[in-house]
């Protein structure tokens, strides 16, 4: 067996060894590939073939043994140097695995527990120990944090977070001067710590390359809180929200991500979530998150995920009230309604309730008044919104109610009914009742613009309802029509291209979608949906759908580079492309080309027959408890396959993490097309709709120029057959 052994950087030595000899077996376990930078451990021995350039090094087991010996017996300055070495070596799974098996993690914890948080040397040792610990545990599994951390270790982690030294490192405070941290946002609790180190190790200088020790302490505490109830109880007793919120800063996005992840973990497990949120507000958590949002860019998917999770928890505080009907026997709830009447009708007969617009014309009894709040949602939440509007916007509320009383009875906009309807619309628009999926990255900046944001959105929207009512010249019988128009207005604002950052933006966006614009769009829609257009669209759709399908397959033929999930310890990237006959997927791991071109199919070592694919799994559609470890990216998907020619008939998966949303969309659609289905995701529907509209407009060009011409709803009737077919032409 011929092997090319790299003895040093400048010279290659060629040795001839017997593949079955003891020397060959020993070499296999002590070689690392120069081109892959990976150790040739047992299950990689087949990768050693003639022509591979390898380097003789100490085995991972020996490296781990030497590291642990130095950490356990040498003075602090040598320990600091060795910790830097451990951090570098921990990028390899083989080393991390050996380090963990030889109780290296226990040694790191001992260093962390015994090292005081003073002086620059100690801070350096703590930061490197925590970094090494997190890198090793990332390979071993974050759920194992709870097995290795005892109470003393947890206490030390909380001490690190609360220490002045940790805060100075994160916030960039030195000699009373604030410096801006230059690291960009690419890391989250669900992302790879190792990825951050690889991306920034060449960009940061010697001083800045040392990570803030709080960053990894937050990561460890977050895992403890999420995976065990006991850990949650201990952390809750040792650390206050203020100790975490200080790290949610726009000067260090990495620590902000970990801090927000920990806040979410604590928030989600609280029995009294309302009280916990009030504690957070006292320390300006909303203001801190709002500052972070200003620095978030589209590629910062990880911090966006944590902001989205916090938004879900924040708006979820209204869920209990929305699912609880108003009780006519509850004195406090009835007192809220009494205040509404007194504020608006103080100059009217105090015993009359009809002016407020209940479903019951009189509203004299408490049962009649409570009946409007029985539907859940919005239930009690609607009454709370009305109470907030009356207290905070007293003048506008009074003006609205008295204005209605001056109109004809049939033209009056019922305030209570409209308030209940608006609350229900906002509840659905903000998706409060829906369970959080866990990999979402979309959030609404307006939610973090001020406290009690749901009530403020209600206050603006209920005035919009009143305005739209008068624009439509609506009657009581038109109530549901007005609700539909307001729903369309909210959809256009929240789903528009322009981001709504605050309530002023929200008001401005609503002003540019009045009823006249909704009416104009509806008229256009009716014209598009006339019977001749529907028939033409139905005729064109199959041909254009086939065009979209072919385009997706063309993209698959060109090939694409994907990231590998964290569960794949050996590889970082996967290149995959479809054969020209559309029967086989060819792929290979860590494929590198000199000119950055796509490698030809002949250079891809692995392949999968299309008929072996059983299905496709979109990671974002899986709930957290059912998702395997490492499947945490919203752009990830897996192909389930069963190789019919293999002896093992067990279903396996080939995992992909797309680098952009566009690649994810095209490839998931392409796989569906290969399975004899149509491309059907949101991007495909947009492309199909665009092609349909374009084709229809082209076919209408000859008649669109005729002024006043409208397409009929139905084809013209055919005249009856005449009595005879005798024709006469008059030449005069």
C-alpha positions as CSV (number, residue, x, y, z in Angstrom):
1,X,0.0,0.0,0.0
2,X,1.6,3.3,-1.1
3,X,1.2,6.3,1.1
4,X,2.5,9.9,0.6
5,X,3.6,11.1,4.1
6,X,4.3,14.8,4.7
7,X,7.2,14.9,7.0
8,X,7.5,18.7,7.2
9,X,6.2,21.7,5.4
10,X,9.0,21.9,2.8
11,X,9.6,18.3,1.9
12,X,7.5,15.3,1.0
13,X,8.8,11.8,1.9
14,X,7.3,8.8,0.1
15,X,7.2,5.5,2.0
16,X,6.1,2.0,0.9
17,X,4.3,0.2,3.7
18,X,2.4,-3.1,3.8
19,X,-1.3,-2.3,4.3
20,X,-1.8,-5.3,6.6
21,X,1.3,-4.6,8.7
22,X,1.3,-3.4,12.3
23,X,3.1,-0.2,11.3
24,X,0.4,0.6,8.7
25,X,-2.4,0.2,11.3
26,X,-0.5,2.4,13.7
27,X,0.0,5.0,11.0
28,X,-3.6,5.1,10.2
29,X,-4.5,6.1,13.7
30,X,-1.9,8.9,13.9
31,X,-2.3,10.5,10.5
32,X,-4.2,13.6,9.6
33,X,-5.0,14.6,6.0
34,X,-3.3,17.8,4.9
35,X,-6.1,18.7,2.5
36,X,-8.9,18.0,5.0
37,X,-7.3,18.8,8.3
38,X,-8.9,15.8,9.9
39,X,-7.5,12.9,11.8
40,X,-7.7,9.5,10.2
41,X,-9.6,7.9,13.0
42,X,-10.9,4.3,12.8
43,X,-14.0,4.9,10.7
44,X,-12.1,7.1,8.3
45,X,-9.4,4.6,7.4
46,X,-11.1,3.9,4.1
47,X,-10.3,7.5,3.1
48,X,-6.6,6.7,3.0
49,X,-5.9,5.8,-0.6
50,X,-2.9,6.2,-2.9
51,X,-2.2,9.9,-3.6
52,X,-3.6,11.3,-0.3
53,X,-1.2,13.7,1.4
54,X,-1.1,13.1,5.1
55,X,0.8,14.3,8.1
56,X,2.2,12.2,11.0
57,X,0.9,13.7,14.2
58,X,0.1,12.6,17.7
59,X,-3.2,10.8,17.9
60,X,-6.3,12.6,19.3
61,X,-6.1,10.4,22.4
62,X,-2.5,11.4,23.1
63,X,-3.2,15.1,22.5
64,X,-6.1,15.0,24.9
65,X,-4.0,13.1,27.5
66,X,-1.2,15.7,27.3
67,X,-3.6,18.6,27.5
68,X,-5.3,17.2,30.6
69,X,-1.9,16.5,32.3
70,X,-0.8,20.1,31.8
71,X,-4.1,21.6,32.9
72,X,-4.0,19.5,36.1
73,X,-0.4,20.1,37.2
74,X,1.1,23.3,35.7
75,X,1.1,26.9,36.9
76,X,-1.4,29.5,35.6
77,X,0.7,30.9,32.8
78,X,1.2,27.5,31.3
79,X,-2.4,26.6,31.8
80,X,-3.4,29.7,29.9
81,X,-1.2,28.7,26.9
82,X,-2.5,25.1,27.0
83,X,-6.1,26.4,27.1
84,X,-5.5,28.3,23.9
85,X,-4.2,25.0,22.4
86,X,-7.3,23.1,23.6
87,X,-9.6,25.7,22.0
88,X,-7.8,25.2,18.6
89,X,-7.8,21.4,18.9
90,X,-11.5,21.2,20.0
91,X,-12.5,22.2,16.4
92,X,-11.9,18.5,15.6
93,X,-14.5,16.0,16.7
94,X,-12.0,13.3,17.3
95,X,-10.1,15.4,19.8
96,X,-13.2,16.7,21.5
97,X,-14.5,13.2,21.9
98,X,-11.3,12.0,23.4
99,X,-11.0,15.0,25.7
100,X,-14.5,14.4,27.0
101,X,-14.0,10.6,27.5
102,X,-10.8,11.3,29.5
103,X,-12.6,13.5,31.9
104,X,-11.1,16.7,30.4
105,X,-14.4,18.5,30.9
106,X,-14.2,17.8,34.7
107,X,-10.7,19.3,34.7
108,X,-12.1,22.5,32.9
109,X,-14.8,22.8,35.5
110,X,-12.3,22.5,38.3
111,X,-10.3,25.3,36.7
112,X,-13.4,27.4,36.4
113,X,-14.6,26.8,39.9
114,X,-11.2,27.5,41.6
115,X,-10.1,30.5,39.5
116,X,-11.2,33.9,41.1
117,X,-12.6,36.6,38.8
118,X,-9.9,39.1,39.3
119,X,-6.8,40.2,37.4
120,X,-6.3,40.0,33.6
121,X,-4.6,36.5,33.9
122,X,-7.6,35.0,35.7
123,X,-10.1,36.6,33.3
124,X,-8.1,35.1,30.4
125,X,-8.1,31.6,32.0
126,X,-11.8,31.8,32.7
127,X,-12.7,33.0,29.2
128,X,-10.6,30.3,27.5
129,X,-11.8,27.6,29.9
130,X,-15.4,28.5,29.2
131,X,-14.8,28.7,25.4
132,X,-13.1,25.3,25.4
133,X,-15.9,23.8,27.6
134,X,-18.6,25.1,25.2
135,X,-16.7,23.8,22.1
136,X,-16.3,20.3,23.5
137,X,-19.9,20.2,24.8
138,X,-21.2,21.3,21.4
139,X,-19.9,18.0,19.9
140,X,-21.1,15.9,22.9
141,X,-24.6,17.4,23.0
142,X,-25.9,20.4,24.9
143,X,-28.3,18.2,26.9
144,X,-25.3,16.8,28.7
145,X,-24.7,20.2,30.4
146,X,-27.1,19.1,33.1
147,X,-25.0,16.0,33.8
148,X,-21.7,17.7,34.3
149,X,-22.7,20.9,36.1
150,X,-23.1,20.7,39.8
151,X,-24.4,23.5,42.1
152,X,-21.0,25.0,42.6
153,X,-20.3,25.2,38.9
154,X,-23.7,26.8,38.3
155,X,-23.0,29.3,41.0
156,X,-19.6,30.2,39.5
157,X,-21.2,30.7,36.1
158,X,-23.7,33.1,37.6
159,X,-20.9,34.9,39.4
160,X,-19.1,35.4,36.1
161,X,-22.2,36.9,34.6
162,X,-22.6,39.3,37.5
163,X,-18.9,40.2,37.7
164,X,-17.7,43.7,36.7
165,X,-14.9,42.2,34.6
166,X,-17.3,40.2,32.4
167,X,-19.5,43.3,31.8
168,X,-16.5,45.5,30.9
169,X,-15.4,42.9,28.4
170,X,-18.8,42.7,26.7
171,X,-19.8,46.4,26.9
172,X,-16.3,47.5,25.8
173,X,-15.8,49.7,28.9
174,X,-12.2,50.5,29.7
175,X,-10.8,53.4,31.6
176,X,-14.3,55.0,31.5
177,X,-14.3,55.0,27.7
178,X,-16.7,53.0,25.5
179,X,-15.3,51.2,22.5
180,X,-17.4,49.5,19.9
181,X,-17.1,45.8,19.5
182,X,-16.4,44.9,15.9
183,X,-17.7,41.4,15.8
184,X,-20.6,40.8,13.4
185,X,-23.7,38.8,14.2
186,X,-23.5,35.2,13.1
187,X,-24.0,33.2,16.3
188,X,-26.9,32.1,18.4
189,X,-27.6,29.5,21.0
190,X,-28.8,27.2,18.2
191,X,-25.9,28.1,16.0
192,X,-22.4,26.7,16.1
193,X,-19.9,28.4,18.5
194,X,-17.2,26.8,16.3
195,X,-18.6,28.6,13.2
196,X,-18.1,32.0,14.9
197,X,-14.5,31.2,15.9
198,X,-13.6,30.1,12.4
199,X,-15.1,33.2,10.8
200,X,-13.4,35.7,13.1
201,X,-10.1,34.2,14.2
202,X,-8.3,35.8,11.3
203,X,-10.1,39.2,11.6
204,X,-9.5,39.9,15.3
205,X,-6.3,40.9,16.9
206,X,-4.5,39.2,19.8
207,X,-6.5,41.2,22.4
208,X,-9.9,41.1,20.8
209,X,-9.6,37.4,19.8
210,X,-10.3,36.5,23.4
211,X,-14.1,36.0,23.7
212,X,-16.1,37.7,26.5
213,X,-16.3,35.1,29.2
214,X,-19.9,36.0,29.8
215,X,-20.8,34.8,26.3
216,X,-20.1,31.2,27.1
217,X,-21.3,31.4,30.7
218,X,-24.7,32.6,29.3
219,X,-24.7,29.7,26.8
220,X,-24.1,27.1,29.5
221,X,-26.8,28.6,31.8
222,X,-29.3,28.7,28.9
223,X,-28.8,25.0,28.3
224,X,-29.3,24.2,32.0
225,X,-32.5,26.2,32.2
226,X,-34.0,24.7,29.0
227,X,-33.2,21.1,29.7
228,X,-34.0,20.7,33.5
229,X,-36.6,22.0,35.9
230,X,-34.1,21.8,38.7
231,X,-31.7,23.9,36.8
232,X,-34.4,26.5,36.2
233,X,-35.1,26.7,40.0
234,X,-31.4,27.1,40.8
235,X,-30.8,29.8,38.2
236,X,-33.9,31.7,39.1
237,X,-32.7,31.9,42.7
238,X,-29.2,33.0,41.8
239,X,-29.6,35.5,39.0
240,X,-31.9,38.4,38.5
241,X,-33.3,39.7,35.2
242,X,-31.1,42.8,35.5
243,X,-28.0,40.7,35.5
244,X,-28.9,39.3,32.1
245,X,-30.5,42.3,30.5
246,X,-27.3,44.3,30.7
247,X,-25.8,42.0,28.0
248,X,-28.6,42.7,25.6
249,X,-26.7,45.5,23.9
250,X,-26.1,46.6,20.3
251,X,-22.4,46.9,21.0
252,X,-22.0,43.1,21.2
253,X,-24.5,41.2,19.1
254,X,-23.0,37.8,20.1
255,X,-23.6,38.2,23.8
256,X,-27.0,39.9,23.1
257,X,-28.1,36.6,21.4
258,X,-27.1,34.4,24.3
259,X,-28.6,36.8,26.8
260,X,-31.9,37.0,24.9
261,X,-31.9,33.2,24.6
262,X,-31.6,32.9,28.4
263,X,-34.3,35.5,29.0
264,X,-36.6,33.5,26.7
265,X,-35.8,30.2,28.5
266,X,-36.6,31.8,31.9
267,X,-39.7,33.6,30.5
268,X,-41.1,30.4,29.0
269,X,-40.9,28.5,32.3
270,X,-42.3,31.1,34.6
271,X,-45.6,30.3,36.3
272,X,-46.4,34.0,36.7
273,X,-45.3,35.4,33.3
274,X,-47.0,38.7,33.9
275,X,-44.9,39.5,37.0
276,X,-41.7,38.3,35.3
277,X,-42.4,40.6,32.3
278,X,-43.0,43.6,34.7
279,X,-39.6,42.8,36.3
280,X,-38.0,42.9,32.8
281,X,-39.7,46.2,32.0
282,X,-38.2,47.7,35.2
283,X,-34.8,47.1,33.7
284,X,-35.7,48.4,30.2
285,X,-35.6,45.1,28.4
286,X,-37.8,46.4,25.6
287,X,-35.6,49.5,25.0
288,X,-32.5,47.3,24.9
289,X,-34.1,44.9,22.3
290,X,-35.3,47.9,20.3
291,X,-31.7,49.1,20.1
292,X,-30.5,45.7,19.0
293,X,-33.2,45.5,16.3
294,X,-31.8,48.7,14.7
295,X,-28.5,46.8,14.1
296,X,-30.1,43.6,12.8
297,X,-29.6,42.9,9.1
298,X,-31.4,40.3,6.9
299,X,-28.4,37.9,7.3
300,X,-28.7,37.9,11.1
301,X,-31.1,35.1,11.2
302,X,-30.1,33.8,14.6
303,X,-30.7,37.0,16.6
304,X,-33.9,37.4,14.6
305,X,-35.0,34.0,15.8
306,X,-34.5,35.0,19.5
307,X,-36.3,38.3,19.0
308,X,-39.2,36.4,17.3
309,X,-39.4,34.0,20.3
310,X,-39.5,36.9,22.8
311,X,-42.2,38.6,20.7
312,X,-44.3,35.4,20.9
313,X,-43.9,35.2,24.7
314,X,-44.7,38.9,25.1
315,X,-47.9,38.9,23.0
316,X,-48.8,35.6,24.6
317,X,-49.4,37.4,27.9
318,X,-52.8,38.4,26.4
319,X,-53.8,34.8,25.6
320,X,-55.4,33.9,28.9
321,X,-57.6,37.0,28.9
322,X,-58.6,36.4,25.3
323,X,-59.7,32.9,26.1
324,X,-61.7,33.9,29.2
325,X,-65.3,35.3,28.7
326,X,-66.5,38.3,30.7
327,X,-68.4,37.3,33.8
328,X,-71.5,39.3,34.5
329,X,-71.2,38.6,38.2
330,X,-67.6,39.9,38.4
331,X,-67.8,43.4,40.0
332,X,-64.4,44.5,38.7
333,X,-65.2,43.7,35.1
334,X,-68.6,45.4,35.3
335,X,-67.0,48.4,36.9
336,X,-64.8,48.7,33.7
337,X,-68.0,49.0,31.6
338,X,-69.4,51.5,34.0
339,X,-66.4,53.7,33.6
340,X,-66.8,53.5,29.8
341,X,-70.4,54.8,30.1
342,X,-69.5,57.5,32.6
343,X,-66.6,58.8,30.6
344,X,-68.5,59.0,27.3
345,X,-72.1,59.8,28.4
346,X,-71.6,62.0,31.5
347,X,-73.9,64.6,30.0
348,X,-76.5,62.1,29.0
349,X,-79.0,60.2,31.0
350,X,-76.9,58.1,33.4
351,X,-79.2,55.1,33.1
352,X,-79.0,54.7,29.3
353,X,-76.5,52.2,27.8
354,X,-77.8,52.1,24.2
355,X,-75.5,54.9,23.1
356,X,-72.4,52.6,23.5
357,X,-73.4,50.2,20.8
358,X,-74.1,46.9,22.4
359,X,-75.6,44.1,20.4
360,X,-78.6,44.3,22.6
361,X,-80.4,47.6,21.8
362,X,-80.9,48.6,25.4
363,X,-78.0,47.0,27.2
364,X,-79.9,47.7,30.5
365,X,-78.9,44.4,32.3
366,X,-75.4,43.2,33.1
367,X,-76.2,40.0,31.3
368,X,-77.0,41.9,28.1
369,X,-73.8,43.9,28.4
370,X,-71.6,40.9,29.1
371,X,-73.1,39.0,26.2
372,X,-70.9,40.9,23.7
373,X,-67.8,39.6,25.4
374,X,-68.6,35.9,25.5
375,X,-66.9,34.9,22.2
376,X,-63.4,33.6,22.9
377,X,-61.2,35.1,21.5
378,X,-61.4,38.0,22.2
379,X,-63.4,37.6,25.5
380,X,-62.1,39.6,28.4
381,X,-59.2,41.0,26.3
382,X,-61.7,43.2,24.4
383,X,-62.9,44.7,27.6
384,X,-59.3,45.4,28.8
385,X,-58.6,47.1,25.4
386,X,-61.7,49.3,25.8
387,X,-60.7,50.2,29.3
388,X,-57.2,51.2,28.2
389,X,-58.7,53.3,25.3
390,X,-61.1,55.1,27.7
391,X,-58.4,55.9,30.2
392,X,-55.5,56.8,27.9
393,X,-57.5,58.4,25.0
394,X,-60.4,59.9,26.9
395,X,-61.1,62.8,24.6
396,X,-61.1,60.7,21.4
397,X,-63.3,58.1,23.0
398,X,-65.8,60.7,24.1
399,X,-65.8,62.4,20.7
400,X,-66.4,59.1,18.9
401,X,-69.4,58.1,21.0
402,X,-71.1,61.5,21.0
403,X,-70.6,61.8,17.3
404,X,-72.5,58.6,16.8
405,X,-75.4,59.8,18.9
406,X,-75.7,62.9,16.6
407,X,-76.3,60.6,13.6
408,X,-79.3,58.7,12.4
409,X,-79.8,55.6,14.5
410,X,-79.2,53.2,11.6
411,X,-76.0,55.0,10.6
412,X,-74.4,55.0,14.1
413,X,-71.2,52.9,14.4
414,X,-71.6,50.7,17.5
415,X,-68.6,51.3,19.7
416,X,-68.7,48.2,21.8
417,X,-69.3,45.9,18.8
418,X,-66.6,47.5,16.8
419,X,-64.1,47.3,19.7
420,X,-64.8,43.6,20.1
421,X,-64.3,43.0,16.4
422,X,-61.1,45.0,16.2
423,X,-59.6,43.1,19.2
424,X,-60.4,39.8,17.4
425,X,-58.8,41.0,14.2
426,X,-55.6,42.1,16.0
427,X,-55.5,38.9,17.9
428,X,-55.5,36.9,14.7
429,X,-53.2,39.3,12.8
430,X,-50.5,39.1,15.5
431,X,-50.9,35.3,15.6
432,X,-51.1,35.2,19.4
433,X,-53.1,31.9,19.7
434,X,-50.8,30.0,17.4
435,X,-48.1,27.8,19.0
436,X,-44.6,28.9,18.5
437,X,-42.8,26.7,15.9
438,X,-39.3,27.3,17.2
439,X,-37.4,28.2,14.1
440,X,-39.1,31.4,13.1
441,X,-37.1,34.5,12.2
442,X,-39.8,37.0,11.5
443,X,-40.7,39.7,14.0
444,X,-42.5,43.1,14.1
445,X,-40.3,46.0,15.2
446,X,-43.4,47.9,16.3
447,X,-44.0,45.4,19.1
448,X,-40.9,46.7,20.8
449,X,-41.6,50.4,20.2
450,X,-43.5,51.0,23.5
451,X,-45.1,49.3,26.5
452,X,-48.7,47.9,26.2
453,X,-48.3,47.8,22.4
454,X,-51.4,45.6,21.9
455,X,-53.6,48.1,23.6
456,X,-52.1,51.0,21.6
457,X,-52.6,49.1,18.3
458,X,-56.2,48.6,19.4
459,X,-56.6,52.3,20.2
460,X,-55.4,53.2,16.6
461,X,-57.4,50.5,14.9
462,X,-60.7,51.1,16.6
463,X,-60.5,54.7,15.3
464,X,-59.8,53.4,11.9
465,X,-62.9,51.2,12.1
466,X,-64.9,54.3,12.9
467,X,-63.4,56.3,10.0
468,X,-64.0,53.4,7.5
469,X,-67.6,53.1,8.7
470,X,-68.3,56.6,7.7
471,X,-66.3,56.3,4.4
472,X,-68.5,53.4,3.5
473,X,-71.7,55.2,4.6
474,X,-72.4,52.0,6.4
475,X,-75.6,50.9,8.2
476,X,-75.9,48.5,11.1
477,X,-76.7,45.7,8.5
478,X,-73.3,46.4,6.9
479,X,-71.3,45.7,10.1
480,X,-69.6,42.5,8.8
481,X,-68.7,44.3,5.5
482,X,-66.9,47.0,7.5
483,X,-65.1,44.3,9.5
484,X,-63.9,42.7,6.2
485,X,-62.6,46.0,4.9
486,X,-60.7,46.7,8.2
487,X,-59.2,43.2,8.0
488,X,-57.9,43.9,4.5
489,X,-56.4,47.3,5.6
490,X,-54.5,45.5,8.5
491,X,-53.3,42.8,6.1
492,X,-51.9,45.4,3.7
493,X,-50.1,47.3,6.5
494,X,-48.6,44.3,8.3
495,X,-47.7,42.4,5.2
496,X,-46.5,45.4,3.2
497,X,-42.9,45.8,2.1
498,X,-42.3,48.8,4.4
499,X,-41.4,47.9,8.0
500,X,-43.6,49.3,10.7
501,X,-41.2,50.5,13.4
502,X,-43.5,52.5,15.7
503,X,-47.1,53.6,16.2
504,X,-46.6,56.7,14.0
505,X,-45.5,54.5,11.1
506,X,-48.6,52.4,11.8
507,X,-50.9,55.4,11.6
508,X,-49.2,56.6,8.5
509,X,-49.5,53.3,6.8
510,X,-53.2,53.0,7.6
511,X,-53.9,56.5,6.1
512,X,-52.6,55.4,2.7
513,X,-55.0,52.4,2.6
514,X,-58.4,54.0,2.9
515,X,-61.7,52.4,1.9
516,X,-61.4,53.9,-1.6
517,X,-58.2,52.0,-2.3
518,X,-59.7,48.8,-1.0
519,X,-62.6,49.4,-3.2
520,X,-60.4,50.0,-6.2
521,X,-58.5,46.8,-5.6
522,X,-61.7,44.9,-5.3
523,X,-62.9,46.2,-8.6
524,X,-59.7,45.2,-10.3
525,X,-60.0,41.8,-8.7
526,X,-63.6,41.4,-10.0
527,X,-62.4,42.3,-13.5
528,X,-59.6,39.8,-13.3
529,X,-61.9,37.1,-11.9
530,X,-64.6,37.5,-14.6
531,X,-65.6,34.3,-16.3
532,X,-63.6,34.7,-19.6
533,X,-60.4,35.5,-17.6
534,X,-61.0,32.6,-15.3
535,X,-61.4,30.3,-18.3
536,X,-58.2,31.7,-19.9
537,X,-56.2,31.4,-16.7
538,X,-57.4,27.8,-16.3
539,X,-56.2,27.0,-19.9
540,X,-52.8,28.7,-19.5
541,X,-52.0,27.4,-16.0
542,X,-50.8,23.8,-16.9
543,X,-48.4,25.1,-19.5
544,X,-46.9,27.7,-17.3
545,X,-46.7,25.4,-14.3
546,X,-44.7,23.0,-16.4
547,X,-42.4,25.9,-17.3
548,X,-41.8,26.6,-13.6
549,X,-41.2,23.0,-12.9
550,X,-38.6,22.8,-15.7
551,X,-36.8,25.9,-14.4
552,X,-36.5,24.2,-10.9
553,X,-35.0,21.1,-12.4
554,X,-32.5,23.2,-14.4
555,X,-31.3,24.8,-11.1
556,X,-30.9,21.3,-9.6
557,X,-28.8,20.3,-12.7
558,X,-26.5,23.3,-12.1
559,X,-25.7,22.1,-8.5
560,X,-25.4,24.0,-5.2
561,X,-23.3,24.0,-2.1
562,X,-25.1,23.3,1.2
563,X,-23.9,23.4,4.9
564,X,-24.0,20.3,6.9
565,X,-25.9,20.1,10.2
566,X,-24.0,20.0,13.5
567,X,-24.8,16.4,13.9
568,X,-22.5,15.6,11.0
569,X,-19.2,15.7,12.9
570,X,-17.0,14.9,9.9
571,X,-18.1,17.4,7.3
572,X,-18.9,21.0,6.9
573,X,-20.3,21.4,3.4
574,X,-22.2,19.2,0.9
575,X,-22.2,19.8,-2.9
576,X,-25.2,18.2,-4.8
577,X,-26.4,18.3,-8.4
578,X,-28.9,16.5,-10.5
579,X,-27.9,14.3,-13.5
580,X,-29.0,15.5,-16.9
581,X,-31.5,12.6,-17.2
582,X,-33.1,13.5,-13.9
583,X,-32.7,10.0,-12.5
584,X,-29.8,10.5,-10.1
585,X,-28.6,13.0,-7.4
586,X,-24.8,13.1,-7.3
587,X,-23.2,14.6,-4.2
588,X,-20.0,14.8,-2.2
589,X,-18.8,16.3,1.1
590,X,-16.2,19.1,1.4
591,X,-15.7,19.4,-2.3
592,X,-13.1,22.1,-3.1
593,X,-12.3,23.4,-6.6
594,X,-9.4,25.7,-7.5
595,X,-11.4,28.1,-9.7
596,X,-14.6,28.1,-7.5
597,X,-16.5,26.4,-10.4
598,X,-19.0,23.7,-9.9
599,X,-17.4,20.3,-9.9
600,X,-18.4,17.9,-12.7
601,X,-20.6,14.9,-11.8
602,X,-17.6,12.5,-12.3
603,X,-15.8,14.1,-9.3
604,X,-18.8,13.6,-6.9
605,X,-18.2,10.3,-5.1
606,X,-21.7,9.5,-3.9
607,X,-25.1,9.3,-5.6
608,X,-28.7,8.6,-4.9
609,X,-31.3,7.3,-7.3
610,X,-34.4,9.4,-7.5
611,X,-36.7,6.4,-7.2
612,X,-35.1,5.6,-3.8
613,X,-36.3,8.9,-2.3
614,X,-39.3,8.3,-0.1
615,X,-40.0,11.9,1.0
616,X,-38.7,15.3,2.0
617,X,-38.7,16.7,5.6
618,X,-38.7,20.5,6.1
619,X,-37.1,21.2,9.5
620,X,-39.1,24.3,10.0
621,X,-42.4,22.3,10.0
622,X,-41.2,20.0,12.9
623,X,-41.9,20.8,16.5
624,X,-39.0,21.1,18.9
625,X,-39.6,17.9,20.7
626,X,-39.6,15.8,17.5
627,X,-36.6,17.5,15.9
628,X,-33.3,15.6,16.0
629,X,-30.3,17.4,17.4
630,X,-28.7,19.7,14.9
631,X,-31.9,20.2,12.9
632,X,-32.3,23.8,14.1
633,X,-32.0,25.9,10.9
634,X,-35.2,27.2,9.3
635,X,-33.5,26.7,5.9
636,X,-32.8,23.0,6.5
637,X,-34.4,20.0,4.9
638,X,-33.7,16.2,4.7
639,X,-34.3,13.6,2.0
640,X,-35.6,10.3,3.3
641,X,-34.3,7.4,1.1
642,X,-34.1,3.7,1.1
643,X,-31.5,2.2,-1.3
644,X,-33.2,-0.7,-3.0
645,X,-29.9,-2.4,-3.8
646,X,-28.4,-2.1,-0.3
647,X,-28.5,-4.9,2.2
648,X,-29.7,-2.4,4.9
649,X,-33.4,-1.6,4.2
650,X,-33.6,1.0,7.0
651,X,-34.7,4.4,5.9
652,X,-31.9,7.0,6.0
653,X,-31.7,10.8,5.6
654,X,-29.5,13.1,3.5
655,X,-29.4,16.4,5.3
656,X,-29.1,19.9,3.7
657,X,-28.9,23.4,5.1
658,X,-29.4,26.0,2.4
659,X,-27.3,29.1,2.5
660,X,-30.1,31.4,1.3
661,X,-33.9,31.4,1.3
662,X,-33.9,31.4,-2.5
663,X,-31.8,28.2,-2.7
664,X,-34.1,26.5,-0.1
665,X,-37.2,27.4,-2.1
666,X,-35.8,26.2,-5.4
667,X,-34.4,22.9,-4.1
668,X,-37.4,21.9,-2.1
669,X,-39.6,22.6,-5.1
670,X,-37.2,20.7,-7.4
671,X,-37.3,17.6,-5.2
672,X,-41.1,17.8,-5.3
673,X,-41.0,18.0,-9.1
674,X,-38.8,14.9,-9.2
675,X,-41.5,13.1,-7.2
676,X,-44.0,13.9,-9.9
677,X,-45.5,16.8,-8.0
678,X,-45.8,20.5,-8.9
679,X,-43.5,23.2,-7.5
680,X,-45.9,24.7,-5.0
681,X,-44.1,26.8,-2.3
682,X,-44.6,30.5,-2.0
683,X,-41.9,31.5,-4.4
684,X,-43.2,29.1,-7.1
685,X,-46.7,30.5,-6.6
686,X,-45.4,34.0,-7.1
687,X,-43.6,33.0,-10.3
688,X,-46.6,31.2,-11.6
689,X,-48.9,34.2,-10.8
690,X,-46.5,36.6,-12.5
691,X,-46.3,34.5,-15.6
692,X,-50.1,34.1,-15.7
693,X,-50.7,37.8,-15.4
694,X,-48.1,38.6,-18.0
695,X,-49.6,36.2,-20.5
696,X,-53.1,37.4,-19.9
697,X,-52.1,41.0,-20.4
698,X,-50.3,40.1,-23.6
699,X,-53.5,38.5,-24.9
700,X,-55.6,41.4,-23.9
701,X,-53.4,44.0,-25.6
702,X,-55.7,44.3,-28.7
703,X,-58.8,45.1,-26.6
704,X,-57.4,47.1,-23.7
705,X,-56.9,50.2,-25.8
706,X,-60.7,50.5,-26.6
707,X,-62.0,53.1,-24.2
708,X,-64.9,52.1,-22.0
709,X,-64.7,48.4,-22.9
710,X,-65.3,46.1,-20.0
711,X,-65.1,42.3,-20.1
712,X,-68.5,40.7,-19.6
713,X,-69.1,38.5,-16.6
714,X,-70.7,35.9,-18.9
715,X,-70.4,35.1,-22.6
716,X,-73.0,36.8,-24.8
717,X,-76.1,34.7,-25.5
718,X,-76.5,33.1,-28.9
719,X,-79.5,34.4,-31.0
720,X,-82.2,32.0,-32.0
721,X,-82.1,30.2,-35.4
722,X,-84.0,32.2,-38.1
723,X,-87.2,30.8,-39.7
724,X,-85.4,30.4,-43.1
725,X,-82.0,31.0,-44.6
726,X,-83.1,33.0,-47.7
727,X,-80.9,36.0,-48.1
728,X,-81.5,39.1,-50.3
729,X,-79.0,41.8,-51.1
730,X,-80.2,45.3,-52.1
731,X,-77.9,46.9,-54.6
732,X,-79.6,50.3,-54.3
